[in-house]
Amino acid sequence: MAVFPAKKYPSAANSSTFAAKYRALMARHPFLLFGLPFMSVIVAGSFVLTPATAVRYEKHDRRVRQMTRDEELGVGKAGRKVNIKDEYYRLAAKDIDDWEQKRVKRLPGESDGIL
């Protein structure tokens, strides 16, 4: 069985290209030729994307604003003016102690829960 050599010999045509030179320098200085440019792109991207993100949130803030108390009360279906004193007296006028418990009518075939 033949033993293959561990070292590959580049052809003469490939030894003068930019990629071959870069590959040789990369083996000697990996951080300088790969790590530093990579980290630079990450940091630069952070600075570039910060204003874009700010524009997004400013647009959202313009669209969504805080409502006043009167606007909150008028949002519902029956938007009427509500006075807390009137609501209190209206509820106090009702007899809340006189009530009767009624069962809800069940659909056909549904268990009514009675044992």
N, C-alpha and C positions, 0 to 999 in steps of 0.2 A: 504494500500500500504506500502511495506517495505522500510525502509531507508537503503541505502547501506553505509557502512563505507567508509570514505575518505582514510583511511590508509590501505594499503595492507600489509599483513604479508607474508614475504618470507618463503619458505619452508626451512627446515634444510639442505637439500641436496644442495641448491643453495647458501647458506650463506657463504660457505667456498671457493667458486671458485674465481678466479682472477677477473672475470667480476663483480661479486657482490661487491667485495672490491673496485674495481675501481669506480663503480657507486656510492658507498657511499662517497668515497673521492671526487668525482667529484661534488657532491652536496655541499660540504663544500668549495672546492677550484677550481672553474671552470676555472679561468685564468691560474693557475699554471699547471693544467693537460690537458687543451685543447688549450687555447689561446697561451700560450708560445710555445708549440711544433709546432702549426700551423704557427705562425709568423717565427719561426726558419727555417721551411721548405721553406717558401717563400723567405727569405733572402739567404739561402744556395743555392736555385735554381737559384737565380739571379747571384750569383758568379760562379756557374757551367755553366750556359748558356752563359755567356759573352764571353768566349774563343770560344765556338762553333759558335756564331754569327760572331765573328771576322774572323774565318776561312771562313765562307760563303762569307763575303764581300771581303776578300783577293782573293778568287777564282774568284769572279766576276770582280775584278779589273785587274787580270791577263788576263782574256778573253777579256775584253773591254778596249781598250787603246785609247789614243788621237791620231787622225790622223794628219799628216802634211798637209799643204796647197796643195802640189802636189798630195798627195794621195786622198784628197777630190775631186779634179778635175778629177781624173782618175777613180772614182767609177762609174760614169754614163755609159750608154750604149755606147755612142760614146766618149770614154775617149781620148780627144786630149789635147795637151798643149794649154793653153789659155793665151794670152797676152792682157792685158787691153787696151793697145794703139791700137793694131790691131783691137780689137772689136769695139773700138770707131770710128776708121776711116771707118770700114766696115759698121757700122750703119749710119754714116754721109754721105756715098756715096749713100745710098738709098734715093729715093724721097718719103718721108713719107707724103707729102701733096697731092699726087695724088693717091686717093683711091676711091673705089666705094662700097657702102653698098649693100650687096646681102642677100636675104632671104634664110633661110635654107629650104630645101625640107622637107615637112612633111610626116609622115607615112600615109598610107591609113586609113581614118576614124578618124584621129587626127584633132582636131580643130587648124586652122591656126592663130587664134587670130584676124582676120580681122572682124570688125563689119559691 
